[in-house]
Amino acid sequence: MDVLLINGSPNGHRSNTYRLSSAFVEGLKQSAEVTVEEVTVSTLDIHPCLGCFACWNKTPGVCCIRDDMAVVLESILRADVIIWSFPLYYFSVPGPLKNLMDRQLPLSLPFMSSEAETGGHPSRYDMSGKRHVVISTCGFYTSDGNYEGVNAIFDHLCGVNNYTAIYCGQGELFRVKELSQRTDEYLSHVRKAGQEFVCGGVSAETRGKLNQLLYP
């Protein structure tokens, strides 16, 4: 199983969310033979999309911008599982990660699908076998009611109910040493989710534990 971990936090490996994503990957490795590639968005040269549509009409499937995004697209196509890891920024994804997501346009065909209610564009490649995981922490007391914008993005990107989401409120508590026992327990549930993901999906019991507050 080829796994692509897209670390969209501006804090890179110091990210609270990255701790959750790493635990999830550990769980994957406990249940399957896994090859993991990490992409740290903050270290890449990825320019914003120009909206020129050259990747549709002049050079089909190839962006006119010459930067690191070409390598990222290759990694996306190669992966069996894509983990989107990021902190919640103003009820959405961080700006650099949004640039990366926008630059996926070469992967789409330049016409609308009759099967998509909202007029979505079909993929240029067969993406049907890929599985997506969305992992995010936020500073709010709870994740409830704060991820509608993120859900809207990934509902369009992956399809409704076609991705596994782990949203954790009180994310800054992972930096509090006095609460390490509680945060370590939470990470064990994330690790368990990774194990179960390989076997078909995260159980309702594990989801319930992931939805519990870190404190109190």
TORVEXDREN-546452 format. One line per 2 residues: for each residue z, x, y of N, C-alpha, C. Coordinates in steps of 0.2 Angstrom, whole numbers, m for minus. Atoms other than C-alpha are relative to their C-alpha. Example, Ala and Ser with C-alpha at 12.3 -4.5 7.8 and 13.67 -1.06 7.14 Angstrom:
TORVEXDREN-546452
0/4/m6/39/62/m22/0/4/6 | m1/m4/m6/36/68/m5/3/m4/5;
end
This chain:
TORVEXDREN-546452
0/4/m6/0/0/0/0/4/6 | 0/m4/m7/m5/7/17/3/m4/5;
m3/3/m5/6/3/31/m1/3/6 | 1/m3/m6/3/5/49/6/m3/5;
m5/2/m4/18/5/60/m2/1/8 | 2/m1/m7/13/2/79/7/m1/4;
m6/0/m4/28/7/89/m2/m1/7 | 2/2/m7/25/m2/106/5/1/5;
m5/m1/m5/41/3/114/m1/6/4 | 1/m5/m4/40/14/129/6/6/m1;
m5/m5/2/56/23/122/m2/4/m6 | 2/m4/6/46/29/107/5/m1/m6;
m5/0/6/58/34/92/7/m1/2 | m7/1/m2/73/31/103/1/m8/1;
0/8/m1/69/12/103/5/m3/m5 | m4/4/4/82/0/97/m4/m4/m6;
4/4/4/68/m10/89/m3/5/m6 | 3/m5/5/61/6/80/5/1/m6;
m5/m1/6/78/7/70/m1/m6/m5 | 1/6/5/74/m11/63/m6/1/m4;
7/m1/4/56/m6/59/1/5/m5 | m1/m6/4/62/10/51/3/m3/m7;
m4/3/6/74/0/40/m5/m5/m4 | 5/5/3/60/m13/36/m4/5/m5;
4/m5/4/49/2/30/4/3/m6 | m4/m3/5/63/9/20/1/m5/m6;
0/5/5/64/m8/11/m6/0/m4 | 6/0/3/46/m8/8/m1/6/m6;
0/m5/4/47/9/0/4/0/m7 | m5/2/6/61/3/m12/m3/m4/m5;
3/5/4/49/m10/m19/m7/2/m2 | 7/m1/1/32/m2/m19/m2/7/2;
3/m7/m3/22/14/m17/m3/m1/6 | 2/1/m7/19/15/1/m2/6/4;
2/m5/m5/10/26/13/0/m2/7 | m1/3/m7/15/24/31/m3/5/5;
3/m3/m5/6/29/46/3/m3/7 | m3/2/m6/15/28/63/m5/1/6;
3/m1/m6/7/25/80/5/m1/5 | m5/1/m6/18/28/95/m4/m1/6;
5/2/m5/9/19/109/1/4/7 | m2/m3/m6/19/28/123/m3/8/0;
3/m7/1/11/45/117/m8/0/0 | 7/0/0/m7/39/117/m3/m1/7;
4/1/m6/m21/39/130/m4/m6/m2 | 4/6/1/m26/21/130/m1/m4/6;
1/4/m6/m34/13/145/m1/m7/m1 | 1/7/0/m35/m5/150/m7/m2/m2;
7/2/1/m50/m15/144/m3/m2/7 | 4/1/m6/m63/m16/157/m3/m7/1;
3/7/0/m69/m33/152/m8/0/1 | 7/0/m1/m87/m27/152/m4/m2/m6;
3/3/6/m91/m33/134/m6/5/m2 | 5/m5/2/m101/m17/131/0/0/m8;
m2/0/7/m93/m18/113/m3/m6/m3 | 3/6/3/m102/m34/110/m8/0/1;
7/1/m1/m119/m32/118/m4/7/0 | 4/m7/m1/m124/m13/122/1/4/m6;
m2/m5/6/m114/m4/108/4/m5/m5 | m4/5/4/m109/m18/95/5/4/m4;
m5/m2/4/m92/m14/88/3/7/3 | m2/m6/m3/m90/2/99/2/m1/7;
m2/0/m7/m80/3/115/m3/5/4 | 3/m5/m5/m87/12/130/5/5/2;
m6/m5/m2/m70/20/134/1/5/m5 | m1/m5/5/m68/36/126/7/3/1;
m7/m2/m1/m49/38/123/3/m1/m8 | m3/0/7/m37/37/108/m1/m7/m4;
0/7/4/m40/18/104/m5/0/m6 | 5/m1/6/m55/23/93/4/1/m7;
m4/m2/6/m43/31/81/5/m5/m2 | m4/6/2/m31/16/82/m4/m5/m4;
4/5/3/m45/4/77/m1/2/m7 | 2/m3/7/m49/15/62/7/m1/m4;
m7/1/4/m30/14/57/1/m7/m1 | 0/8/1/m30/m5/59/m4/m2/m5;
5/2/5/m45/m7/48/2/3/m7 | m2/m4/6/m37/5/35/6/m3/m3;
m7/2/2/m20/m3/34/0/m7/m4 | m1/6/4/m15/m16/21/6/m5/4;
m5/4/m4/1/m21/32/0/4/7 | m1/m3/m7/3/m19/51/6/m3/2;
m6/2/m3/20/m19/58/0/1/8 | m1/0/m8/21/m23/77/7/1/2;
m7/m2/m2/37/m15/84/0/1/7 | m1/0/m8/42/m18/102/6/m4/2;
m5/4/m3/56/m24/113/m3/m5/4 | 2/5/m5/54/m40/123/0/2/7;
0/m1/m7/48/m37/140/m3/m6/4 | 1/6/m4/48/m52/152/m3/m5/m4;
2/5/5/46/m64/137/m7/2/m3 | 6/m2/4/31/m54/130/0/7/m2;
1/m7/3/25/m37/124/0/5/6 | 0/m5/m5/27/m21/134/m8/1/2;
6/m1/m2/12/m17/145/m5/4/m4 | 4/m5/3/5/m2/136/m2/m3/m7;
2/3/7/5/m12/119/m5/m6/2 | 5/5/m2/m4/m26/128/m7/3/1;
6/m3/m1/m17/m14/133/m4/1/m7 | 3/m1/6/m19/m9/115/m3/m6/m4;
2/6/3/m20/m27/109/m7/m2/3 | 7/2/m3/m34/m31/122/m5/4/m2;
6/m4/2/m44/m16/116/m2/m1/m7 | 3/1/7/m46/m23/99/m6/m5/0;
6/4/m1/m60/m33/106/m6/2/m4 | 5/m2/4/m73/m22/97/0/m3/m8;
m1/2/7/m66/m29/80/m2/m7/0 | 2/7/0/m72/m47/85/m8/0/1;
8/1/m1/m90/m54/85/0/m4/6 | 1/3/m6/m97/m60/101/m2/m8/0;
1/7/m1/m98/m79/97/6/m3/m3 | m6/3/1/m85/m92/94/m1/m4/m7;
0/3/7/m80/m99/77/1/m7/0 | 0/7/0/m83/m117/74/7/m3/m4;
m6/2/4/m67/m117/62/6/1/5 | m5/m1/m5/m56/m112/77/1/m5/5;
m1/5/m4/m49/m126/86/0/2/8 | 0/m2/m7/m47/m116/102/m6/5/2;
6/m4/m1/m64/m107/100/1/7/m1 | m1/m8/2/m58/m90/93/m6/3/m2;
6/m4/2/m70/m76/89/2/2/m7 | m1/m2/6/m72/m72/71/0/8/0;
m1/m7/0/m68/m54/65/m7/3/m2 | 6/m4/2/m82/m41/63/1/2/m7;
m1/m3/6/m74/m35/48/5/m5/m5 | m4/4/4/m65/m43/33/7/2/1;
m7/m1/m1/m47/m44/38/5/m5/m4 | m3/5/4/m42/m58/26/6/3/m4;
m5/m2/5/m31/m47/15/6/4/4 | m5/m4/m4/m21/m39/29/7/m5/1;
m7/3/m2/m2/m44/32/3/3/6 | m3/m2/m6/7/m43/48/7/m2/1;
m7/1/m2/25/m41/53/1/2/7 | m2/m1/m7/32/m43/70/7/1/1;
m7/m1/m1/48/m35/74/2/2/7 | m2/0/m7/57/m36/91/7/m1/1;
m7/1/m2/74/m34/99/m1/m2/8 | 0/2/m7/78/m42/116/8/1/2;
m6/m1/m3/93/m40/128/4/m7/1 | m4/7/m1/97/m59/128/5/m1/m5;
m5/2/5/112/m66/119/m3/m2/m6 | 4/3/6/100/m74/107/m7/1/0;
7/0/0/82/m73/102/m3/m7/1 | 2/7/0/81/m92/101/m2/m1/7;
3/3/m6/70/m99/115/m3/6/5 | 2/m5/m5/65/m82/122/m7/3/m3;
5/m3/3/50/m78/110/m7/m4/0 | 5/4/0/38/m92/114/m7/3/2;
6/m3/m2/26/m81/123/m3/5/m5 | 2/m4/5/26/m68/109/m3/m4/m6;
3/4/5/23/m82/96/m7/m2/1 | 7/2/m2/8/m88/106/m5/5/m1;
5/m5/0/0/m71/106/m1/1/m8 | 1/m2/7/3/m68/87/m3/m6/m4;
3/6/3/m2/m86/82/m8/1/1 | 7/m1/m1/m19/m82/90/m3/6/m4;
2/m7/3/m20/m64/83/0/m1/m7 | m1/0/8/m14/m68/65/m2/m6/m3;
0/6/3/m15/m86/63/7/m3/0 | m7/3/0/0/m98/64/2/0/m8;
m3/m1/6/12/m94/50/m3/5/m5 | 3/m6/4/2/m79/44/3/6/2;
m3/m6/m1/14/m66/50/8/m1/m1 | m7/0/0/32/m62/47/4/3/6;
m3/m2/m6/43/m61/62/8/1/m1 | m7/m2/0/60/m53/64/2/1/7;
m2/m1/m7/68/m56/81/7/0/1 | m7/m2/m1/85/m49/86/2/0/7;
m3/0/m7/95/m54/101/5/6/0 | m5/m5/m1/108/m42/108/m2/7/m2;
3/m7/2/97/m27/105/4/6/2 | m3/m6/m3/107/m15/116/6/1/m4;
m6/m1/4/122/m17/104/m1/6/m5 | 1/m5/4/113/m5/93/2/7/2;
m2/m6/m3/118/9/105/8/1/1 | m8/0/0/137/4/104/3/3/m6;
m2/m3/6/145/16/92/6/m4/m3 | m5/4/2/160/4/91/m2/m6/m4;
3/6/4/149/m9/83/m4/2/m5 | 5/m3/5/140/2/71/1/m3/m7;
m1/3/6/148/m7/56/m4/m6/0 | 4/6/m1/140/m23/62/m7/1/0;
7/m1/m1/124/m16/67/m3/3/m7 | 2/m3/7/123/m6/50/m1/m6/m5;
1/5/5/125/m22/41/m6/m4/1 | 6/3/m2/111/m30/51/m6/4/m3;
5/m4/2/100/m16/47/m1/0/m8 | 0/1/7/104/m18/28/m4/m7/m2;
4/6/1/97/m36/30/m7/1/1 | 7/m2/m2/81/m29/38/m3/3/m6;
2/m4/6/80/m17/23/m2/m5/m5 | 1/5/6/82/m32/11/m6/m4/2;
6/4/m2/68/m41/21/m6/4/m2 | 5/m5/2/57/m26/18/m2/0/m8;
1/1/7/60/m27/m1/m3/m6/m2 | 2/6/2/57/m45/m2/m7/m1/2;
7/1/m2/41/m44/8/m5/2/m5 | 4/m2/5/33/m34/m5/m1/m5/m6;
0/5/6/37/m47/m18/m2/m7/2 | 3/6/m1/29/m61/m9/2/m3/7;
m3/2/m7/40/m65/7/7/0/0 | m7/m1/m2/57/m64/15/3/m7/m2;
m4/6/2/69/m77/7/3/m3/6 | m3/4/m5/77/m91/17/7/3/1;
m6/m3/0/94/m82/13/0/6/5 | 0/m6/m4/89/m66/21/m2/m2/7;
2/2/m7/81/m75/36/6/m3/3 | m6/3/m3/97/m84/39/5/6/2;
m5/m6/m3/107/m67/40/m3/3/5 | 3/m3/m5/94/m60/51/0/m4/7;
m1/5/m6/96/m75/63/7/0/3 | m7/0/m3/115/m72/65/1/5/6;
m2/m4/m6/122/m65/81/3/7/m2 | m3/m7/1/126/m46/81/8/m1/2;
m7/1/m3/142/m51/91/1/m6/4 | m6/m2/5/154/m59/90/m1/m2/m7;
end
